[in-house]
Amino acid sequence: MGPTTPPPLQGPTAKEKKYDRQLRLWAASGQLALENAHVLLLNSSPGIIGVETLKNLILPGIGSFTIVDEELVTERDLGVNFFLTEESLGKPRATESCRFLKELNPEVQGHARHQSVESFVESTQGFDKYSLILLVASSKAYPGRVAEVAASTLIPLFYIHSVGFYSYFSLQLPDTFPVVDTHPDPASTQDLRLLDPWPELIEFVRSKTDNLETLLDHDHGHIPYLLLLLHYLDVWKESHNGKPPADYKEKKEFKALVEKGARTNNAEGGEENFDEAAAAVLKSLNPPSLPNGLRDVFDHEECRSLNARSANFWIIANTICNFYSVNNSLPLPGALPDMKAQSADYIKLQNIYKSKARHDLAKVTSEVRLSEKKLSRTEEIDSKEIEAFCKGAAFVKLIRGQKVPWVGSSSSSGGSTDDAEDAPKKARIQSLGKQELRIEDSLFPLAVVFLAYADAETASPGGKESLTERIQNLIGLAEYEKAAASFDGIVAEMERANGAELHNISALTGGMVAQEAIKVITKQYIPIDNTCVFDGIASRSAVFRI
């Protein structure tokens, strides 16, 4: 019988080729979340920033979008909106923008509604079909009511504004918005458990270091540094009542003990694996502790009190909380850093860590299944979701969302007319102002001016105040006077622009908003909390929690 022909190698699909670079950032799970997303743009005023944001979401492949805009295309639009042509004049701006945006990515579905934001919000049922809302600030934005709808339906909302050389956006998230895949710095994710080794690891250490002094130079210089640290920990404990080095002074002494074990009578004048071991002492010999972010999760009421409607996140979090209570440690991630070692030893060490990680994962999964049974849930949580939580448990982030920092009680805002609702918001702004306005060149005045500007746009005709008066009312006269020059300069530019957008500023800001929107949609990386401003004159941006 002749040799069989091996099967052809399967190359990347057309979609994988198309989205190759972004798949490296948020993987297939993130891409799937994007493709299932439906983004709603509530557009008004010039509206360039909203269209530019959509552009940067359509290109990476959101599933669909809807544009709501009551305006007809004018000559003014043609000068700043690149998704309109002369043939668009007099036609609904939503329809024309949608038509050209869809050309960017044929796989994305686009819809247009020639309708005011107010009538759309009040007449539409079933907002829960939308994954994200983009609200462009203007006198017709209806922000108070939109924020209420977004909050009641748990839909993330971006409130975006661009005037002249300045731009601003705020993010409103649900009360609790957990992010598991935060993509921390790889250097900070190492969990080696050197102070709590398990039997398989201890056995491997002894097999490689019992005759450490008699090993050949080649073998001695290729012992993985993890094994060296564990070996010298045993040596240290013999003279310290069985206790590992506890403080900085003892760790420095332990580091000297490790360095002393290196052989220097060789061509290199030392051994790289011992250098790696010494360098890892301060960051690797720390007792297990519960990260603050995860403590917030474990302390949350939704984690402690599960029910049949509990989200998958809380069921897994509850199980891992119980795991930590029993084991005084989180499930082992199982990843190892690079190190000098012989290939066979490194692979063996990898397998020991991966085996322990699989063992911990199996424990957690088993407990999750028991919880599902107790809660009478009919659909099992995906095993991959449990695994992702176990691997990233130490870096889980629970974001506590709050409404966009809208301040303005006029009826045209679509919100409440009760001035008392604005008081806590103004108090937060004034408190933050006392800190920020001490900092030279702080961009906090820009955030305050945008808040006051938006309020001025939506004020009723009988309640008009100058923009400066609104800023003083918002931040307080004393704080205003501390940075009067900054406030006056920003006001002058805003009044010069007279509500107009510059395409380059809106295009850049649209990219920033889209980047944050992708974080929210994919639930990967950590989005801003909660307000960002951009100064196009100084080319600087800043984030504030208002």
C-alpha positions in Angstrom: 0.0 0.0 0.0 1.5 3.3 -1.1 1.9 6.3 1.2 -1.3 8.4 1.7 -1.4 12.0 0.8 -1.7 14.2 3.8 -4.8 16.4 3.9 -4.4 20.0 2.7 -3.7 22.6 5.3 -6.7 24.8 6.1 -5.8 28.4 5.5 -7.5 31.4 7.1 -11.1 32.2 5.9 -11.9 35.3 3.9 -13.3 36.9 7.1 -10.2 36.1 9.0 -8.1 37.7 6.3 -10.3 40.7 6.2 -10.3 41.3 10.0 -6.8 39.8 10.7 -5.3 42.7 12.6 -8.3 43.4 14.8 -8.8 39.7 15.6 -5.4 39.9 17.3 -6.8 42.6 19.6 -10.1 41.2 20.7 -10.1 37.6 19.2 -13.0 35.7 17.7 -15.3 36.3 20.7 -14.9 40.0 20.4 -15.5 40.0 16.7 -18.7 37.9 17.2 -19.9 40.5 19.8 -19.3 43.2 17.2 -21.2 41.3 14.5 -24.2 40.8 16.8 -24.3 44.5 17.8 -26.9 47.0 16.6 -25.8 50.7 17.1 -28.4 53.5 17.2 -27.3 57.0 16.2 -29.6 59.8 17.3 -28.2 62.6 15.1 -29.0 66.3 15.0 -27.2 69.6 14.5 -24.3 69.3 12.0 -24.0 65.6 13.1 -20.6 65.0 11.7 -19.2 63.5 14.9 -22.0 60.9 14.9 -21.4 59.8 11.3 -17.6 59.7 11.9 -18.1 57.5 14.9 -20.3 55.2 12.9 -17.7 55.0 10.2 -15.2 53.7 12.7 -17.6 51.0 13.9 -18.8 49.9 10.4 -15.2 49.3 9.2 -14.4 46.7 11.9 -17.8 45.0 11.2 -20.7 45.8 13.6 -23.7 43.9 12.6 -26.1 46.8 11.9 -26.8 50.4 12.6 -29.7 52.8 12.5 -29.5 56.6 12.0 -32.3 58.8 13.3 -32.1 62.4 11.8 -34.8 64.8 10.9 -32.7 67.1 8.8 -32.6 67.5 5.0 -29.2 67.8 3.3 -28.1 71.4 2.8 -25.1 73.1 1.2 -23.6 73.5 4.6 -23.6 69.7 5.1 -21.7 69.2 1.9 -18.7 71.2 3.2 -18.2 69.0 6.3 -19.9 65.7 5.8 -17.8 63.4 3.6 -20.7 60.9 3.3 -22.9 63.2 1.2 -22.7 64.5 -2.4 -24.4 67.2 -4.4 -27.0 64.7 -5.4 -28.0 64.4 -1.8 -29.2 68.0 -1.6 -32.7 68.3 -0.3 -32.9 64.6 0.6 -33.2 63.2 4.1 -29.7 63.3 5.7 -30.3 60.0 7.5 -31.1 58.2 4.3 -28.2 59.6 2.3 -25.6 59.2 5.1 -26.8 55.6 5.6 -26.4 54.9 1.9 -22.8 56.0 1.7 -21.8 54.5 5.0 -23.0 51.0 3.9 -20.5 51.2 1.0 -17.7 50.9 3.6 -18.6 47.4 4.5 -21.1 45.4 2.5 -21.5 42.9 5.4 -23.1 45.6 7.7 -26.8 46.3 7.6 -27.9 50.0 7.7 -31.2 51.6 8.4 -32.4 55.2 8.3 -35.3 57.0 10.0 -36.2 60.5 8.8 -37.6 61.6 12.1 -36.8 63.9 15.1 -35.0 62.4 18.0 -37.9 63.3 20.3 -40.6 61.7 18.2 -38.5 58.6 17.7 -37.8 58.1 21.4 -41.4 58.7 22.4 -42.9 56.5 19.6 -40.4 53.6 19.6 -41.1 50.4 21.4 -38.5 47.7 22.0 -35.3 49.7 22.5 -33.7 46.5 23.8 -32.8 45.4 20.2 -30.1 48.1 20.3 -26.7 47.3 21.8 -25.4 50.9 22.0 -26.8 54.4 21.6 -24.9 57.4 20.2 -26.5 60.7 21.1 -25.2 63.8 19.4 -25.6 66.9 21.5 -27.7 69.8 20.2 -30.8 71.8 21.0 -32.8 68.9 19.5 -30.9 66.1 21.3 -33.5 65.4 24.0 -30.7 64.2 26.3 -32.6 63.8 29.6 -35.3 61.5 28.2 -32.7 59.5 26.1 -30.6 58.9 29.2 -33.7 57.7 31.1 -34.5 55.2 28.3 -30.9 54.0 28.1 -30.8 53.5 31.9 -34.1 51.7 32.1 -33.1 49.3 29.2 -29.5 48.9 30.4 -28.2 50.1 27.1 -24.8 51.9 27.1 -25.1 55.5 25.9 -22.5 57.8 24.5 -23.3 61.5 24.6 -21.0 63.3 22.1 -20.4 66.9 21.2 -18.1 68.7 18.9 -17.8 72.5 18.5 -15.0 74.3 16.7 -11.6 73.0 17.9 -13.1 71.3 20.9 -14.9 68.0 21.5 -16.4 66.1 24.4 -18.1 62.8 25.1 -19.5 61.0 28.1 -20.3 57.4 28.6 -23.3 56.1 30.5 -23.2 52.5 31.5 -25.6 50.3 33.5 -25.3 50.4 37.3 -23.0 47.4 37.2 -20.9 46.7 34.1 -18.4 43.9 34.7 -15.4 43.4 32.4 -13.6 40.0 32.6 -11.2 40.3 29.7 -9.4 43.5 30.7 -6.2 42.7 28.8 -3.8 43.6 31.7 0.0 44.0 31.1 1.4 40.5 30.7 4.1 41.2 33.1 1.6 41.8 35.9 -0.4 38.6 35.2 2.1 36.0 36.4 0.7 33.8 39.2 3.4 31.2 40.0 2.3 30.2 43.5 5.8 29.8 44.7 4.7 30.2 48.3 2.0 27.5 47.9 3.4 24.8 45.6 1.4 21.7 45.0 2.7 18.1 45.1 3.5 17.6 41.4 5.5 20.9 41.4 7.4 20.0 44.6 8.3 16.6 43.2 9.6 18.1 40.0 11.7 20.6 41.9 13.3 17.9 44.0 14.1 15.8 40.9 16.0 18.6 39.3 17.8 20.2 42.4 18.5 17.4 44.9 22.0 17.1 43.4 22.4 20.8 42.5 26.1 21.1 43.5 27.2 18.1 41.5 25.5 18.9 38.2 27.5 19.6 35.1 27.8 23.3 34.2 25.4 23.0 31.3 22.7 21.4 33.4 23.3 23.7 36.3 22.9 26.8 34.0 19.6 25.5 32.5 17.5 24.8 35.6 14.4 26.9 35.2 14.5 29.8 37.6 11.2 28.9 39.2 12.7 25.6 40.4 15.8 27.5 41.7 13.5 29.8 43.7 11.6 26.9 45.2 14.8 25.1 46.0 16.4 28.1 47.8 13.1 28.7 49.6 13.5 25.3 51.2 17.0 26.2 52.1 15.9 29.5 53.6 13.0 27.9 55.6 15.4 25.5 57.3 17.0 28.5 59.2 13.9 30.6 59.6 11.4 28.4 61.4 9.8 27.2 58.2 8.8 30.7 57.1 9.5 32.4 53.7 11.0 35.8 53.5 8.3 38.2 54.6 9.5 41.8 54.2 11.8 43.8 51.9 14.9 43.2 54.1 14.4 39.5 54.2 13.8 39.3 50.5 17.0 41.2 49.8 18.8 38.6 52.0 17.1 35.8 50.1 18.1 37.4 46.8 21.7 37.4 48.0 21.4 33.7 48.9 20.2 32.9 45.3 22.9 34.9 43.7 25.5 33.2 45.8 24.5 29.9 44.3 25.4 30.9 40.7 28.7 29.6 39.2 31.0 32.2 38.0 34.0 30.1 36.9 32.7 29.8 33.4 33.1 31.7 30.1 30.1 33.9 30.8 31.2 34.8 34.3 27.8 33.9 35.7 24.5 32.0 34.9 21.5 33.6 33.2 19.0 31.4 35.0 20.3 32.5 38.4 20.0 36.2 37.2 16.4 35.5 36.3 15.7 34.0 39.7 17.3 36.9 41.5 15.3 39.4 39.5 12.1 37.6 40.2 12.4 37.5 44.0 10.6 40.8 44.9 7.7 40.3 42.5 7.2 36.5 42.8 7.5 35.8 46.6 4.3 37.5 47.7 1.5 35.7 49.7 -1.9 35.4 47.9 -4.2 38.3 48.3 -7.6 39.3 46.8 -7.3 42.1 44.3 -9.5 45.2 45.1 -11.4 44.9 41.8 -12.4 41.3 42.5 -13.2 42.2 46.2 -15.7 44.7 44.8 -17.3 41.9 42.8 -17.4 39.4 45.7 -19.0 42.1 48.0 -21.7 43.0 45.5 -25.3 42.0 46.4 -25.8 40.3 43.0 -22.8 38.0 43.8 -24.0 37.0 47.2 -27.7 36.6 46.3 -28.2 34.5 43.2 -31.5 33.8 41.5 -32.7 32.2 38.3 -32.4 35.5 36.5 -28.8 36.2 37.6 -26.4 36.9 34.8 -23.8 34.3 33.9 -21.1 36.7 35.3 -22.6 36.6 38.8 -23.0 32.9 38.9 -19.4 32.3 38.0 -18.3 35.1 40.4 -20.2 33.5 43.3 -18.5 30.1 42.5 -15.0 31.6 42.4 -15.8 33.5 45.6 -16.5 30.2 47.3 -13.4 28.7 45.7 -11.3 31.5 47.2 -12.9 31.0 50.6 -11.9 27.3 50.7 -8.5 27.5 49.0 -7.3 31.0 50.0 -6.3 31.4 46.4 -7.9 32.0 43.0 -8.0 29.4 40.2 -4.5 29.1 38.8 -4.3 30.8 35.3 -1.6 28.3 34.2 0.6 30.6 32.1 4.3 30.7 32.5 6.8 33.4 31.6 9.7 32.8 29.3 12.9 31.6 31.0 16.2 30.0 30.3 15.7 26.2 30.4 16.2 23.1 28.4 13.1 22.5 26.2 12.2 19.2 27.9 12.2 20.8 31.3 10.3 23.9 30.2 7.6 21.7 28.6 7.4 19.6 31.7 7.0 22.7 33.9 4.3 24.1 31.5 2.4 20.8 31.7 2.5 20.9 35.5 1.0 24.4 35.6 -1.5 23.6 32.9 -2.6 20.5 34.7 -3.1 22.4 37.9 -5.1 25.1 36.0 -7.3 22.4 34.4 -7.9 20.9 37.8 -9.0 24.2 39.3 -11.2 24.9 36.3 -12.9 21.6 36.6 -13.7 22.3 40.3 -15.2 25.7 39.4 -17.1 24.3 36.5 -18.5 21.5 38.6 -19.7 24.0 41.2 -21.2 26.3 38.5 -23.2 23.3 37.2 -24.5 22.7 40.7 -25.5 26.3 41.1 -27.4 26.1 37.7 -29.2 23.1 38.9 -30.2 24.7 42.2 -31.4 27.8 40.4 -33.4 25.7 37.9 -31.6 27.3 35.0 -32.4 25.6 31.7 -29.4 26.8 29.7 -25.9 26.0 30.8 -23.2 28.7 30.9 -20.6 28.1 28.1 -17.5 26.4 29.4 -15.4 28.9 27.5 -17.0 31.7 29.5 -16.1 29.9 32.8 -12.6 29.3 31.6 -12.1 32.9 30.6 -13.2 34.1 34.1 -10.9 31.6 35.8 -7.9 32.8 33.8 -8.6 36.5 34.3 -10.2 36.5 37.7 -7.5 38.6 39.4 -8.0 41.4 36.9 -11.8 41.5 36.6 -13.2 45.0 36.7 -16.6 46.0 38.0 -17.5 49.4 36.6 -20.3 51.2 38.5 -22.0 53.2 35.8 -23.8 56.5 36.3 -25.9 58.7 34.1 -24.2 61.1 31.7 -23.3 64.3 33.6 -26.2 66.2 32.1 -27.0 69.4 34.0 -30.0 71.4 32.9 -33.6 71.3 34.0 -35.2 72.9 31.1 -38.3 71.1 29.7 -36.8 71.0 26.2 -34.0 68.7 27.5 -36.6 65.9 27.8 -35.7 65.5 31.4 -37.2 66.5 34.7 -37.9 70.1 35.6 -37.0 69.5 39.2 -34.0 71.7 40.0 -33.2 69.4 43.0 -32.1 66.7 40.6 -29.2 68.9 39.4 -27.9 69.7 42.9 -25.9 66.5 43.4 -24.4 66.8 39.9 -23.4 70.4 40.5 -21.9 69.4 43.9 -19.7 66.7 42.2 -18.6 69.1 39.5 -17.7 71.8 42.1 -15.9 69.3 44.3 -13.9 68.0 41.3 -13.2 71.6 40.2 -11.6 72.5 43.5 -9.0 69.7 42.8 -8.6 70.1 39.1 -8.4 73.9 38.9 -5.3 73.9 41.1 -3.5 72.1 38.3 -1.9 74.3 35.7 -3.2 73.6 32.1 -5.9 71.2 33.4 -8.6 70.5 30.8 -11.3 70.4 33.4 -12.5 73.9 32.4 -13.2 72.5 28.9 -15.5 69.9 30.4 -17.4 72.5 32.4 -17.8 74.7 29.4 -19.3 71.9 27.4 -21.8 71.1 30.1 -22.8 74.7 30.3 -22.9 75.0 26.5 -25.2 72.0 26.2 -27.5 73.4 28.8 -27.5 76.8 27.0 -28.5 75.1 23.7 -31.5 73.4 25.3 -32.7 76.3 27.5 -36.2 77.6 27.0 -36.4 80.9 25.2 -37.4 82.7 28.4 -34.5 81.3 30.4 -31.5 82.4 28.3 -28.3 83.2 30.2 -24.9 84.0 28.8 -22.6 81.0 28.5 -20.3 82.6 31.1 -23.2 83.0 33.5 -24.0 79.4 33.1 -20.4 78.4 33.8 -20.3 80.5 36.9 -23.6 79.0 38.1 -22.3 75.5 37.5 -18.8 75.7 38.9 -19.3 78.5 41.4 -18.0 82.1 41.1 -15.0 81.5 43.3 -13.7 78.6 41.3 -14.5 80.3 38.1 -12.3 83.2 39.0 -9.3 80.9 39.7 -9.3 79.9 36.0 -11.1 82.8 34.4 -8.5 83.1 31.6 -8.9 79.5 30.7 -12.7 79.7 30.8 -12.8 82.9 28.8 -10.5 81.5 26.1 -12.7 78.4 25.6 -15.9 80.4 25.6 -14.5 82.7 22.9 -13.7 79.7 20.6 -17.1 78.1 21.3 -18.9 81.4 20.5 -16.7 81.9 17.4 -17.6 78.4 16.1 -21.3 79.1 16.8 -22.2 75.4 17.0 -20.3 74.5 13.8 -18.1 71.3 13.7 -14.7 71.1 12.1 -14.4 67.8 10.1 -10.9 66.9 11.3 -11.8 67.4 15.0 -15.0 65.4 14.6 -13.2 62.7 12.7 -10.5 62.3 15.3 -13.1 62.3 18.1 -15.2 59.9 16.2 -12.3 57.5 16.3 -11.9 58.0 20.0 -15.6 57.3 20.7 -15.6 54.3 18.4 -12.6 52.9 20.3 -14.5 53.2 23.6 -17.6 51.8 22.0 -15.8 48.7 20.9 -14.6 48.2 24.4 -18.2 48.4 25.6 -19.6 46.1 22.9 -17.0 43.4 23.2 -16.7 43.8 27.0 -12.9 43.8 26.6 -10.4 46.3 27.9 -11.6 49.0 30.3 -13.6 51.9 28.9 -13.3 55.5 30.1 -15.0 56.5 33.3 -16.9 58.6 32.3 -16.1 61.8 30.5 -13.4 62.7 27.9 -12.6 66.1 26.4 -10.3 66.9 23.5 -8.6 70.3 22.9 -7.7 70.4 19.2 -5.7 73.6 19.7 -3.3 72.1 22.2 -3.7 68.5 20.8 -4.5 67.2 24.4 -7.2 65.1 25.9 -8.2 64.3 29.4 -10.7 62.0 31.2 -12.7 63.0 34.3 -15.3 61.1 36.4 -18.1 63.6 36.7 
